[in-house]
Amino acid sequence: MNSRQRRGVILLILSALCALGAFAGVLSVIHDVNSKVGPEVAAYRVKSEVKPYTALDTDQFEKVEMPKRWLSDNAVTDLRQIRGKIAVTTLRTGSLLQTDMIVDRPALQPGQQEVAIMIDAATGVAGKITPGSRVNVYATFEGEKEGDPDQSKIIITDARVLDVGRITALDPDRDRNRQAGEAVPITFALSALDAQRITYAESFAQRVRLALVAPGSETSVPDKDRTYELATDK
């Protein structure tokens, strides 16, 4: 082997050693990154804005993979955690879902039923009534026959709201008692008798309104004060 060949062999060996060194360096960097990032876990991101007190559904979220160490301890990593839950605040698009953003949906008590009716969005809700609210339900009726006075009645006191749905456009052609506008489905926890009262009012009253009751307020109303006629107001 002449000197030129020896130099060639030495260069080859040096090149191989440099390649091995570079490869070892890359492995070291990858190992360092992995040690800092750690294993990835599933998290869930909000697809589009969810309003407060809205019942949650799996279609509202998308799965993303993130390093476990980057997630907070209260991050939702399993969508089974949202069963029976509602949003406690506005869930912004792109936000990661966390357990402090959701609460249990109010439950029924023994002897109660879930009853949902459509309430005028402008006059009946106005964004103030939320799940867990206590309300009095008012209904206005036309006189039974010509010449009879119109009446406003308190048909239910201290009704508990379970859920507030999304605003829906009304179709007056499908229900002659409804005017064009927007309404919100409100779900109540009611006794069997109160359920009959509220469904009757929804079907036959000119208008049904909700009055929010302040926490700790007296909710009972004497029978003599449950019906109002303008002519008897003094």
DOZA-36383 format. One record per atom (N, C-alpha, C): atom name; x, y, z. Coordinates in Angstrom, 2 decimals, padded with zeros to 5 digits. Atoms other than C-alpha are relative to their C-alpha. Layout:
N
CA / X / Y / Z
...
***
This chain:
234
N / 000.86 / -001.18 / 000.00
CA / 000.00 / 000.00 / 000.00
C / 000.89 / 001.24 / 000.00
N / -000.82 / -001.19 / 000.07
CA / 001.54 / 003.26 / -001.07
C / -000.56 / 001.11 / 000.88
N / 000.39 / -001.10 / -000.91
CA / 001.27 / 006.58 / 000.77
C / -001.35 / 000.60 / -000.37
N / 001.27 / -000.57 / 000.42
CA / -001.66 / 007.81 / -001.30
C / -001.17 / -000.88 / 000.47
N / 001.04 / 000.92 / -000.44
CA / -003.69 / 004.73 / -000.51
C / -000.20 / 000.06 / 001.52
N / 000.12 / -000.10 / -001.46
CA / -002.86 / 005.02 / 003.19
C / -000.77 / 001.25 / 000.40
N / 000.73 / -001.23 / -000.30
CA / -004.07 / 008.62 / 003.19
C / -001.49 / -000.16 / -000.29
N / 001.40 / 000.23 / 000.34
CA / -007.28 / 007.52 / 001.50
C / -000.71 / -000.82 / 001.07
N / 000.59 / 000.84 / -001.04
CA / -007.91 / 004.83 / 004.08
C / -000.21 / 000.81 / 001.28
N / 000.11 / -000.82 / -001.21
CA / -007.22 / 007.27 / 006.91
C / -001.17 / 000.97 / -000.11
N / 001.10 / -000.93 / 000.21
CA / -009.66 / 009.79 / 005.40
C / -001.35 / -000.70 / 000.11
N / 001.24 / 000.77 / -000.10
CA / -012.31 / 007.10 / 005.09
C / -000.35 / -000.30 / 001.45
N / 000.22 / 000.31 / -001.42
CA / -011.84 / 006.11 / 008.70
C / -000.44 / 001.24 / 000.76
N / 000.38 / -001.24 / -000.66
CA / -012.01 / 009.74 / 009.82
C / -001.43 / 000.41 / -000.36
N / 001.35 / -000.34 / 000.44
CA / -015.17 / 010.30 / 007.75
C / -001.03 / -000.87 / 000.73
N / 000.92 / 000.90 / -000.70
CA / -016.77 / 007.22 / 009.31
C / -000.15 / 000.39 / 001.46
N / 000.05 / -000.41 / -001.40
CA / -015.83 / 008.40 / 012.78
C / -000.84 / 001.28 / 000.17
N / 000.78 / -001.24 / -000.05
CA / -017.29 / 011.86 / 012.06
C / -001.50 / -000.29 / -000.16
N / 001.40 / 000.36 / 000.21
CA / -020.51 / 010.29 / 010.77
C / -000.60 / -000.62 / 001.24
N / 000.47 / 000.62 / -001.24
CA / -020.80 / 008.16 / 013.87
C / -000.19 / 001.04 / 001.10
N / 000.13 / -001.04 / -001.00
CA / -020.17 / 011.20 / 016.04
C / -001.24 / 000.85 / -000.22
N / 001.18 / -000.80 / 000.31
CA / -022.85 / 013.20 / 014.22
C / -001.28 / -000.76 / 000.34
N / 001.17 / 000.84 / -000.30
CA / -025.32 / 010.30 / 014.52
C / -000.24 / -000.08 / 001.51
N / 000.11 / 000.04 / -001.46
CA / -024.60 / 010.02 / 018.23
C / -000.52 / 001.33 / 000.54
N / 000.48 / -001.30 / -000.42
CA / -025.16 / 013.76 / 018.57
C / -001.49 / 000.18 / -000.23
N / 001.43 / -000.07 / 000.31
CA / -028.55 / 013.54 / 016.84
C / -000.80 / -000.82 / 000.99
N / 000.69 / 000.84 / -000.97
CA / -029.56 / 010.65 / 019.09
C / -000.07 / 000.66 / 001.37
N / -000.04 / -000.67 / -001.30
CA / -028.48 / 012.65 / 022.12
C / -001.02 / 001.13 / 000.06
N / 000.97 / -001.10 / 000.05
CA / -030.59 / 015.65 / 021.02
C / -001.41 / -000.55 / 000.09
N / 001.34 / 000.60 / -000.02
CA / -033.63 / 013.42 / 020.36
C / -000.33 / -000.51 / 001.40
N / 000.21 / 000.52 / -001.35
CA / -033.22 / 011.74 / 023.73
C / -000.26 / 001.15 / 000.98
N / 000.17 / -001.15 / -000.89
CA / -032.91 / 015.14 / 025.42
C / -001.39 / 000.62 / -000.19
N / 001.32 / -000.55 / 000.28
CA / -036.06 / 016.44 / 023.68
C / -001.09 / -000.89 / 000.58
N / 001.00 / 000.93 / -000.52
CA / -038.01 / 013.31 / 024.57
C / -000.08 / 000.04 / 001.52
N / -000.01 / -000.03 / -001.46
CA / -036.92 / 013.53 / 028.17
C / -000.66 / 001.26 / 000.52
N / 000.62 / -001.25 / -000.42
CA / -038.14 / 017.14 / 028.33
C / -001.48 / 000.04 / -000.34
N / 001.39 / -000.03 / 000.45
CA / -041.39 / 016.64 / 026.40
C / -000.81 / -001.10 / 000.68
N / 000.70 / 001.11 / -000.62
CA / -042.38 / 013.24 / 027.73
C / -001.03 / -000.62 / -000.92
N / 001.00 / 000.69 / 000.82
CA / -045.16 / 010.93 / 026.48
C / -001.18 / 000.91 / -000.33
N / 001.16 / -000.78 / 000.42
CA / -048.15 / 012.32 / 024.60
C / -001.28 / -000.67 / 000.47
N / 001.32 / 000.50 / -000.41
CA / -051.77 / 011.98 / 025.76
C / -001.06 / 000.75 / -000.79
N / 001.12 / -000.63 / 000.70
CA / -055.17 / 012.82 / 024.30
C / -000.53 / 001.18 / 000.80
N / 000.70 / -001.14 / -000.59
CA / -056.71 / 016.22 / 024.99
C / -001.10 / 000.39 / -000.98
N / 001.15 / -000.34 / 000.85
CA / -059.83 / 017.86 / 023.56
C / -000.14 / 001.51 / -000.13
N / 000.05 / -001.41 / 000.34
CA / -060.15 / 021.20 / 021.83
C / -001.42 / 000.36 / -000.46
N / 001.33 / -000.45 / 000.37
CA / -063.35 / 023.20 / 021.36
C / -000.04 / 000.34 / -001.49
N / 000.10 / -000.25 / 001.43
CA / -064.44 / 023.18 / 017.69
C / -000.58 / 001.38 / -000.31
N / 000.64 / -001.31 / 000.19
CA / -066.73 / 026.21 / 017.85
C / -000.58 / 000.44 / 001.33
N / 000.39 / -000.58 / -001.29
CA / -067.91 / 028.52 / 020.61
C / -001.23 / -000.67 / 000.59
N / 001.12 / 000.61 / -000.73
CA / -070.18 / 026.92 / 023.22
C / -000.47 / 001.00 / 001.04
N / 000.57 / -000.98 / -000.92
CA / -072.51 / 029.21 / 025.16
C / -000.08 / -000.56 / 001.42
N / 000.14 / 000.48 / -001.39
CA / -072.70 / 029.06 / 028.97
C / -001.31 / -000.76 / 000.22
N / 001.16 / 000.79 / -000.43
CA / -075.12 / 026.50 / 030.48
C / -000.58 / -000.84 / -001.13
N / 000.41 / 000.87 / 001.09
CA / -075.30 / 024.56 / 027.21
C / 000.39 / -001.44 / 000.33
N / -000.32 / 001.41 / -000.18
CA / -075.51 / 020.77 / 027.47
C / 001.12 / -000.39 / -000.97
N / -001.17 / 000.34 / 000.80
CA / -072.26 / 019.26 / 026.17
C / -000.20 / -001.29 / -000.78
N / 000.08 / 001.16 / 000.88
CA / -071.92 / 016.77 / 023.33
C / 001.38 / -000.25 / -000.59
N / -001.33 / 000.33 / 000.51
CA / -068.90 / 014.93 / 021.94
C / 000.32 / 000.68 / -001.33
N / -000.22 / -000.63 / 001.30
CA / -069.40 / 016.55 / 018.51
C / 000.53 / 001.42 / 000.12
N / -000.47 / -001.38 / -000.20
CA / -068.45 / 019.93 / 020.01
C / 001.51 / 000.08 / 000.19
N / -001.43 / 000.02 / -000.30
CA / -064.83 / 018.83 / 020.56
C / 000.76 / -000.88 / -000.98
N / -000.86 / 000.81 / 000.84
CA / -061.92 / 017.46 / 018.56
C / 001.21 / -000.47 / 000.80
N / -001.11 / 000.60 / -000.74
CA / -059.16 / 015.19 / 019.80
C / 001.33 / 000.50 / -000.54
N / -001.37 / -000.41 / 000.36
CA / -055.55 / 016.42 / 019.81
C / 000.96 / -000.76 / 000.90
N / -001.04 / 000.66 / -000.79
CA / -052.35 / 014.77 / 021.00
C / 000.98 / 001.06 / 000.51
N / -000.90 / -000.97 / -000.59
CA / -050.19 / 016.78 / 023.39
C / 000.88 / -000.67 / 001.04
N / -000.84 / 000.53 / -001.08
CA / -047.25 / 016.10 / 025.72
C / -000.71 / 000.10 / 001.34
N / 000.71 / 000.04 / -001.27
CA / -048.66 / 015.09 / 029.08
C / 000.46 / 001.10 / 000.96
N / -000.53 / -000.97 / -000.95
CA / -046.35 / 017.43 / 030.96
C / -000.45 / 001.43 / -000.32
N / 000.47 / -001.33 / 000.37
CA / -047.77 / 020.42 / 029.05
C / -001.46 / 000.23 / 000.40
N / 001.40 / -000.13 / -000.36
CA / -051.34 / 019.73 / 030.18
C / -000.15 / 000.29 / 001.49
N / 000.30 / -000.25 / -001.42
CA / -052.80 / 021.06 / 033.41
C / -000.64 / -001.25 / 000.59
N / 000.56 / 001.17 / -000.68
CA / -053.98 / 018.56 / 036.00
C / -001.50 / -000.15 / -000.22
N / 001.45 / 000.08 / 000.17
CA / -057.62 / 019.45 / 035.30
C / -000.43 / -000.07 / -001.47
N / 000.35 / 000.15 / 001.41
CA / -057.46 / 018.94 / 031.51
C / -000.85 / -001.25 / -000.19
N / 000.84 / 001.15 / 000.32
CA / -060.15 / 016.62 / 030.14
C / 000.73 / -000.87 / -001.02
N / -000.72 / 000.93 / 000.89
CA / -058.44 / 013.58 / 028.59
C / -000.89 / -001.15 / -000.44
N / 000.95 / 001.04 / 000.38
CA / -061.53 / 011.38 / 028.20
C / -001.37 / 000.64 / -000.09
N / 001.28 / -000.69 / 000.20
CA / -064.81 / 012.63 / 026.72
C / -001.14 / -000.61 / 000.81
N / 001.03 / 000.52 / -000.89
CA / -066.75 / 010.35 / 029.05
C / -000.22 / 000.93 / 001.20
N / 000.10 / -000.94 / -001.11
CA / -066.09 / 013.10 / 031.60
C / -001.07 / 001.08 / -000.23
N / 000.99 / -001.05 / 000.27
CA / -068.61 / 015.40 / 029.85
C / -001.43 / -000.51 / 000.07
N / 001.36 / 000.54 / -000.06
CA / -071.60 / 013.06 / 030.23
C / -000.78 / 000.67 / 001.13
N / 000.84 / -000.63 / -001.00
CA / -074.41 / 014.85 / 032.01
C / 000.51 / 001.35 / 000.48
N / -000.59 / -001.27 / -000.40
CA / -072.42 / 018.10 / 032.10
C / -000.52 / 001.15 / -000.88
N / 000.29 / -001.21 / 000.77
CA / -073.09 / 021.67 / 030.98
C / 001.19 / 000.94 / 000.13
N / -001.08 / -000.99 / -000.07
CA / -070.70 / 024.52 / 030.22
C / -000.34 / 001.03 / 001.07
N / 000.23 / -000.97 / -001.05
CA / -070.30 / 026.84 / 033.19
C / 000.38 / 001.41 / -000.45
N / -000.40 / -001.28 / 000.57
CA / -068.80 / 029.62 / 031.06
C / 000.06 / -000.16 / -001.51
N / -000.14 / 000.11 / 001.46
CA / -068.35 / 030.42 / 027.36
C / 001.27 / -000.77 / -000.34
N / -001.15 / 000.79 / 000.46
CA / -066.07 / 027.82 / 025.74
C / 000.42 / 000.55 / -001.35
N / -000.46 / -000.65 / 001.22
CA / -064.02 / 029.65 / 023.12
C / 000.58 / -001.02 / -000.98
N / -000.55 / 000.86 / 001.05
CA / -063.05 / 028.08 / 019.81
C / 001.51 / -000.16 / 000.18
N / -001.44 / 000.28 / -000.12
CA / -059.63 / 026.41 / 020.06
C / 000.48 / -000.21 / 001.42
N / -000.40 / 000.18 / -001.40
CA / -059.60 / 026.29 / 023.87
C / 000.06 / -001.48 / 000.34
N / -000.06 / 001.37 / -000.50
CA / -058.55 / 023.07 / 025.58
C / -001.02 / -000.16 / 001.12
N / 001.05 / 000.23 / -000.98
CA / -061.39 / 021.61 / 027.62
C / 000.61 / -000.42 / 001.33
N / -000.46 / 000.30 / -001.34
CA / -060.80 / 021.53 / 031.37
C / -001.20 / -000.22 / 000.92
N / 001.11 / 000.37 / -000.87
CA / -062.91 / 020.18 / 034.22
C / -000.62 / 001.19 / 000.71
N / 000.58 / -001.16 / -000.67
CA / -063.35 / 023.61 / 035.81
C / -000.86 / 000.85 / -000.94
N / 000.87 / -000.69 / 000.95
CA / -065.18 / 024.74 / 032.64
C / -001.40 / -000.61 / -000.03
N / 001.26 / 000.72 / 000.09
CA / -068.03 / 022.27 / 033.19
C / -000.51 / -000.36 / 001.39
N / 000.62 / 000.40 / -001.26
CA / -070.48 / 021.35 / 035.94
C / -001.10 / -001.01 / -000.30
N / 001.08 / 000.97 / 000.17
CA / -073.11 / 018.68 / 036.51
C / -001.30 / 000.71 / -000.36
N / 001.32 / -000.52 / 000.33
CA / -076.48 / 019.27 / 034.94
C / -000.93 / -000.22 / 001.19
N / 000.92 / 000.17 / -001.13
CA / -079.14 / 019.89 / 037.62
C / -000.87 / -001.24 / -000.18
N / 000.72 / 001.27 / 000.07
CA / -080.90 / 016.62 / 038.44
C / -001.43 / 000.14 / 000.51
N / 001.38 / 000.04 / -000.47
CA / -084.55 / 015.74 / 039.03
C / -000.05 / -000.50 / 001.43
N / 000.29 / 000.49 / -001.34
CA / -085.88 / 015.24 / 042.54
C / -001.12 / -001.04 / -000.10
N / 001.08 / 000.99 / 000.03
CA / -088.22 / 012.34 / 043.41
C / -001.36 / 000.65 / -000.22
N / 001.33 / -000.52 / 000.29
CA / -091.71 / 012.95 / 042.00
C / -000.03 / 001.08 / -001.06
N / -000.05 / -001.05 / 001.01
CA / -090.53 / 015.48 / 039.41
C / 000.13 / -000.59 / -001.40
N / -000.12 / 000.36 / 001.41
CA / -090.64 / 015.34 / 035.62
C / 000.77 / 001.10 / -000.73
N / -000.61 / -000.99 / 000.89
CA / -088.61 / 017.05 / 032.91
C / -001.04 / 000.42 / -001.02
N / 000.95 / -000.54 / 000.97
CA / -090.83 / 019.31 / 030.83
C / 000.66 / 001.17 / -000.70
N / -000.61 / -001.08 / 000.78
CA / -089.56 / 021.54 / 028.02
C / -001.07 / 000.72 / -000.80
N / 000.89 / -000.80 / 000.83
CA / -091.49 / 024.40 / 026.40
C / 000.82 / 001.10 / -000.66
N / -000.65 / -001.10 / 000.69
CA / -090.60 / 027.19 / 024.00
C / -000.43 / 001.32 / 000.64
N / 000.26 / -001.30 / -000.62
CA / -090.31 / 030.62 / 025.63
C / 000.55 / 001.09 / -000.92
N / -000.44 / -001.11 / 000.84
CA / -090.10 / 033.87 / 023.69
C / 001.36 / 000.52 / 000.46
N / -001.38 / -000.35 / -000.36
CA / -086.41 / 034.82 / 023.58
C / 000.11 / 001.43 / 000.52
N / -000.12 / -001.41 / -000.39
CA / -086.98 / 038.57 / 023.99
C / -000.70 / 000.29 / 001.32
N / 000.78 / -000.36 / -001.18
CA / -089.69 / 038.72 / 026.64
C / 000.07 / -001.03 / 001.11
N / 000.06 / 001.05 / -001.01
CA / -089.24 / 035.44 / 028.44
C / 001.31 / -000.37 / 000.63
N / -001.28 / 000.46 / -000.51
CA / -085.52 / 034.87 / 028.91
C / 000.99 / 001.13 / 000.14
N / -000.90 / -001.17 / 000.01
CA / -083.36 / 037.86 / 027.94
C / 001.39 / -000.32 / 000.53
N / -001.36 / 000.38 / -000.35
CA / -080.18 / 035.89 / 028.69
C / 000.29 / -000.10 / 001.48
N / -000.24 / -000.03 / -001.45
CA / -080.65 / 036.02 / 032.48
C / -000.27 / -001.34 / 000.67
N / 000.40 / 001.25 / -000.63
CA / -082.12 / 032.58 / 033.15
C / 000.93 / -001.12 / -000.45
N / -000.99 / 001.05 / 000.25
CA / -079.70 / 029.66 / 033.41
C / -000.40 / -001.26 / 000.77
N / 000.28 / 001.21 / -000.77
CA / -079.80 / 026.03 / 034.62
C / 000.24 / 000.22 / 001.49
N / -000.07 / -000.21 / -001.44
CA / -080.45 / 026.03 / 038.35
C / -000.79 / 001.21 / 000.47
N / 000.79 / -001.17 / -000.38
CA / -082.43 / 029.28 / 038.25
C / -001.38 / -000.42 / 000.50
N / 001.37 / 000.19 / -000.46
CA / -085.75 / 029.52 / 040.08
C / -000.84 / 001.11 / -000.62
N / 000.82 / -000.99 / 000.70
CA / -088.58 / 031.25 / 038.20
C / -001.47 / -000.18 / 000.37
N / 001.46 / 000.05 / 000.00
CA / -092.25 / 032.10 / 038.45
C / -000.45 / 000.07 / -001.45
N / 000.48 / 000.06 / 001.38
CA / -094.24 / 031.38 / 035.30
C / -001.34 / 000.73 / -000.10
N / 001.19 / -000.81 / 000.22
CA / -096.80 / 033.93 / 034.11
C / -000.58 / -000.33 / -001.38
N / 000.66 / 000.21 / 001.29
CA / -099.36 / 033.44 / 031.34
C / -001.15 / 001.00 / -000.12
N / 001.11 / -000.91 / 000.26
CA / -101.81 / 035.88 / 029.76
C / -001.02 / -000.69 / -000.90
N / 001.09 / 000.66 / 000.72
CA / -105.20 / 034.67 / 028.50
C / -001.05 / 001.01 / -000.42
N / 001.14 / -000.79 / 000.43
CA / -107.99 / 036.24 / 026.49
C / -001.22 / -000.38 / 000.83
N / 001.27 / 000.33 / -000.67
CA / -111.44 / 036.44 / 028.06
C / -000.67 / -001.18 / -000.68
N / 000.61 / 001.21 / 000.55
CA / -113.42 / 033.25 / 027.62
C / -001.06 / 000.32 / -001.05
N / 001.00 / -000.41 / 000.99
CA / -116.21 / 035.05 / 025.77
C / 000.07 / 001.50 / -000.20
N / -000.07 / -001.43 / 000.34
CA / -116.70 / 038.45 / 024.20
C / -000.48 / 000.84 / 001.17
N / 000.33 / -000.87 / -001.11
CA / -116.74 / 041.15 / 026.82
C / 000.71 / -000.38 / 001.29
N / -000.75 / 000.40 / -001.19
CA / -114.81 / 039.12 / 029.41
C / 001.39 / 000.63 / -000.03
N / -001.32 / -000.65 / -000.01
CA / -111.59 / 040.81 / 030.55
C / 001.13 / -000.99 / -000.24
N / -001.21 / 000.81 / 000.10
CA / -108.16 / 039.50 / 029.59
C / 000.61 / -000.14 / 001.39
N / -000.57 / 000.27 / -001.32
CA / -106.25 / 038.02 / 032.52
C / 001.46 / -000.40 / -000.11
N / -001.37 / 000.47 / -000.17
CA / -102.68 / 037.54 / 033.61
C / 000.01 / -000.89 / 001.25
N / 000.01 / 000.96 / -001.10
CA / -102.10 / 034.50 / 035.84
C / 001.41 / -000.48 / 000.31
N / -001.21 / 000.71 / -000.43
CA / -099.22 / 033.15 / 037.85
C / -000.39 / -001.47 / 000.08
N / 000.43 / 001.39 / 000.04
CA / -099.54 / 029.49 / 036.98
C / 000.94 / -000.93 / 000.77
N / -000.96 / 000.82 / -000.75
CA / -096.38 / 028.14 / 038.66
C / 000.94 / 000.94 / 000.75
N / -000.99 / -000.74 / -000.76
CA / -094.14 / 029.48 / 041.40
C / 001.19 / -000.88 / 000.32
N / -001.23 / 000.68 / -000.40
CA / -090.55 / 028.52 / 042.17
C / 000.32 / -001.22 / -000.87
N / -000.36 / 001.08 / 000.91
CA / -090.06 / 026.35 / 039.09
C / 001.51 / -000.02 / -000.20
N / -001.46 / 000.12 / 000.15
CA / -086.51 / 025.02 / 038.77
C / 000.37 / -000.29 / -001.45
N / -000.45 / 000.16 / 001.39
CA / -084.79 / 025.36 / 035.38
C / 001.12 / -001.04 / -000.05
N / -001.02 / 001.02 / 000.19
CA / -082.82 / 022.30 / 034.26
C / 000.94 / 000.33 / -001.15
N / -000.82 / -000.23 / 001.18
CA / -081.62 / 023.42 / 030.87
C / -000.57 / 001.16 / -000.81
N / 000.37 / -001.08 / 000.91
CA / -081.66 / 026.39 / 028.49
C / 000.60 / -000.34 / -001.36
N / -000.48 / 000.41 / 001.32
CA / -081.44 / 025.46 / 024.82
C / 000.44 / 001.17 / -000.86
N / -000.45 / -001.03 / 000.94
CA / -080.39 / 027.37 / 021.75
C / -001.19 / 000.76 / -000.58
N / 001.06 / -000.82 / 000.59
CA / -082.41 / 030.21 / 020.26
C / -000.41 / -000.59 / -001.34
N / 000.55 / 000.60 / 001.21
CA / -084.68 / 028.91 / 017.51
C / -001.03 / 000.95 / -000.61
N / 000.99 / -000.84 / 000.69
CA / -086.68 / 030.81 / 014.88
C / -001.36 / -000.69 / 000.05
N / 001.35 / 000.53 / -000.05
CA / -090.43 / 030.36 / 015.31
C / -000.62 / -000.04 / -001.39
N / 000.73 / 000.10 / 001.25
CA / -092.64 / 029.24 / 012.46
C / -001.48 / 000.25 / 000.29
N / 001.39 / -000.31 / -000.33
CA / -095.99 / 031.03 / 012.89
C / -001.01 / -000.79 / -000.82
N / 000.93 / 000.76 / 000.84
CA / -097.52 / 028.97 / 010.05
C / -000.35 / -001.35 / 000.62
N / 000.24 / 001.30 / -000.62
CA / -097.22 / 025.81 / 012.15
C / -000.82 / 000.12 / 001.28
N / 000.75 / -000.20 / -001.25
CA / -098.83 / 027.31 / 015.26
C / -000.64 / 001.38 / -000.03
N / 000.69 / -001.29 / 000.13
CA / -101.47 / 030.01 / 014.96
C / 000.11 / 000.86 / 001.25
N / -000.12 / -000.77 / -001.24
CA / -100.89 / 031.01 / 018.60
C / 001.34 / 000.71 / 000.12
N / -001.34 / -000.59 / -000.10
CA / -097.28 / 032.00 / 017.93
C / 000.19 / 001.07 / -001.07
N / -000.37 / -001.04 / 000.94
CA / -096.03 / 035.15 / 016.28
C / 001.42 / -000.27 / -000.51
N / -001.36 / 000.16 / 000.52
CA / -092.91 / 035.34 / 014.12
C / 001.00 / 000.57 / 001.00
N / -001.02 / -000.45 / -000.94
CA / -089.77 / 035.70 / 016.20
C / 000.92 / -001.13 / 000.36
N / -000.92 / 001.03 / -000.45
CA / -087.29 / 033.65 / 018.17
C / -000.40 / -000.47 / 001.39
N / 000.35 / 000.57 / -001.30
CA / -087.79 / 031.33 / 021.12
C / 001.15 / -000.89 / 000.46
N / -001.03 / 000.84 / -000.62
CA / -085.65 / 029.31 / 023.49
C / -000.69 / -001.17 / 000.70
N / 000.58 / 001.12 / -000.76
CA / -086.48 / 025.78 / 024.70
C / 000.55 / 000.00 / 001.43
N / -000.36 / 000.02 / -001.41
CA / -086.48 / 025.82 / 028.50
C / -000.53 / -001.30 / 000.60
N / 000.39 / 001.26 / -000.65
CA / -086.52 / 022.54 / 030.43
C / -000.12 / 000.23 / 001.50
N / 000.29 / -000.19 / -001.42
CA / -088.07 / 022.55 / 033.90
C / -000.08 / -001.35 / 000.72
N / 000.29 / 001.13 / -000.88
CA / -088.21 / 020.11 / 036.81
C / -001.29 / 000.33 / 000.73
N / 001.32 / -000.35 / -000.51
CA / -091.91 / 020.06 / 037.73
C / -000.74 / -001.22 / 000.53
N / 000.93 / 001.05 / -000.42
CA / -094.52 / 018.07 / 039.57
C / -000.94 / -000.31 / -001.16
N / 000.92 / 000.38 / 001.08
CA / -097.13 / 016.30 / 037.45
C / -001.05 / 001.09 / -000.23
N / 001.01 / -001.04 / 000.15
CA / -099.71 / 019.04 / 038.14
C / 000.59 / 001.25 / -000.66
N / -000.63 / -001.18 / 000.60
CA / -097.32 / 021.89 / 037.32
C / 000.38 / -000.26 / -001.45
N / -000.31 / 000.34 / 001.40
CA / -096.28 / 020.05 / 034.15
C / -001.24 / 000.18 / -000.87
N / 001.24 / -000.20 / 000.75
CA / -099.93 / 020.05 / 033.06
C / -000.30 / 001.49 / -000.15
N / 000.28 / -001.44 / 000.06
CA / -100.27 / 023.74 / 033.90
C / 000.85 / 000.69 / -001.06
N / -000.89 / -000.73 / 000.92
CA / -097.24 / 024.82 / 031.89
C / -000.23 / -000.42 / -001.44
N / 000.28 / 000.42 / 001.37
CA / -098.08 / 022.71 / 028.84
C / -001.32 / 000.59 / -000.49
N / 001.26 / -000.66 / 000.37
CA / -101.63 / 024.09 / 028.89
C / 000.26 / 001.45 / -000.38
N / -000.30 / -001.41 / 000.29
CA / -100.27 / 027.62 / 029.04
C / 000.73 / 000.15 / -001.32
N / -000.73 / -000.10 / 001.27
CA / -097.87 / 026.98 / 026.18
C / -000.95 / -000.15 / -001.18
N / 000.91 / 000.27 / 001.11
CA / -100.74 / 025.71 / 024.04
C / -001.06 / 001.06 / -000.19
N / 001.19 / -000.85 / 000.11
CA / -103.48 / 028.20 / 024.86
C / 000.19 / 001.45 / 000.45
N / -000.20 / -001.38 / -000.44
CA / -102.01 / 031.33 / 026.45
C / 000.47 / 000.88 / -001.16
N / -000.51 / -000.94 / 001.00
CA / -101.36 / 034.43 / 024.37
C / 001.52 / 000.16 / 000.13
N / -001.42 / -000.16 / -000.26
CA / -097.96 / 034.74 / 025.98
C / 000.37 / -000.67 / 001.31
N / -000.52 / 000.59 / -001.23
CA / -095.89 / 032.86 / 028.57
C / 001.31 / 000.71 / 000.32
N / -001.20 / -000.72 / -000.42
CA / -093.25 / 034.76 / 030.53
C / 000.57 / -000.64 / 001.25
N / -000.69 / 000.49 / -001.20
CA / -090.68 / 033.79 / 033.13
C / 000.50 / 001.19 / 000.80
N / -000.51 / -001.03 / -000.89
CA / -089.82 / 035.93 / 036.14
C / 001.04 / -000.63 / 000.90
N / -001.10 / 000.56 / -000.80
CA / -086.46 / 035.22 / 037.73
C / -000.19 / 000.35 / 001.47
N / 000.17 / -000.19 / -001.44
CA / -086.70 / 034.74 / 041.49
C / 001.38 / 000.13 / 000.64
N / -001.29 / -000.20 / -000.65
CA / -083.81 / 036.11 / 043.56
C / 000.22 / -001.08 / 001.06
N / -000.28 / 001.02 / -001.02
CA / -082.07 / 033.53 / 045.78
C / -000.43 / 000.46 / 001.38
N / 000.44 / -000.32 / -001.35
CA / -083.61 / 033.42 / 049.24
C / -001.32 / 000.74 / 000.08
N / 001.26 / -000.74 / -000.01
CA / -086.77 / 035.24 / 048.16
C / -001.18 / -000.90 / 000.34
N / 001.25 / 000.71 / -000.25
CA / -090.25 / 034.22 / 049.28
C / -000.69 / -000.25 / -001.35
N / 000.54 / 000.33 / 001.32
CA / -091.78 / 032.38 / 046.31
C / -001.49 / -000.29 / 000.01
N / 001.43 / 000.30 / -000.04
CA / -095.29 / 031.55 / 047.53
C / -000.80 / 001.26 / -000.29
N / 000.89 / -001.11 / 000.35
CA / -098.09 / 033.74 / 046.17
C / -001.42 / -000.37 / 000.42
N / 001.38 / 000.31 / -000.41
CA / -101.55 / 033.88 / 047.79
C / -000.90 / -000.19 / -001.21
N / 000.91 / 000.29 / 001.11
CA / -104.36 / 032.55 / 045.60
C / -000.66 / 001.27 / -000.53
N / 000.68 / -001.23 / 000.43
CA / -106.04 / 035.98 / 045.53
C / 000.88 / 000.89 / -000.86
N / -000.94 / -000.83 / 000.77
CA / -102.91 / 037.50 / 043.98
C / 000.52 / -000.70 / -001.25
N / -000.51 / 000.76 / 001.15
CA / -102.39 / 034.87 / 041.29
C / -000.65 / 000.42 / -001.33
N / 000.69 / -000.45 / 001.21
CA / -104.85 / 036.41 / 038.82
C / -000.12 / 001.52 / 000.01
N / 000.04 / -001.46 / 000.10
CA / -104.70 / 039.99 / 037.59
C / -000.89 / 000.41 / -001.17
N / 000.81 / -000.63 / 001.04
CA / -107.29 / 042.00 / 035.67
C / 000.19 / 001.52 / 000.13
N / -000.23 / -001.44 / -000.03
CA / -106.71 / 045.61 / 034.70
C / -001.15 / 000.75 / 000.68
N / 001.15 / -000.72 / -000.54
CA / -110.23 / 046.64 / 035.69
C / -000.04 / -000.05 / 001.53
N / 000.04 / 000.12 / -001.45
CA / -109.71 / 045.45 / 039.28
C / 001.20 / 000.63 / 000.69
N / -001.20 / -000.62 / -000.57
CA / -106.38 / 047.24 / 039.75
C / -000.36 / 001.35 / 000.61
N / 000.33 / -001.24 / -000.69
CA / -106.74 / 050.01 / 042.32
C / 001.25 / 000.71 / 000.45
***
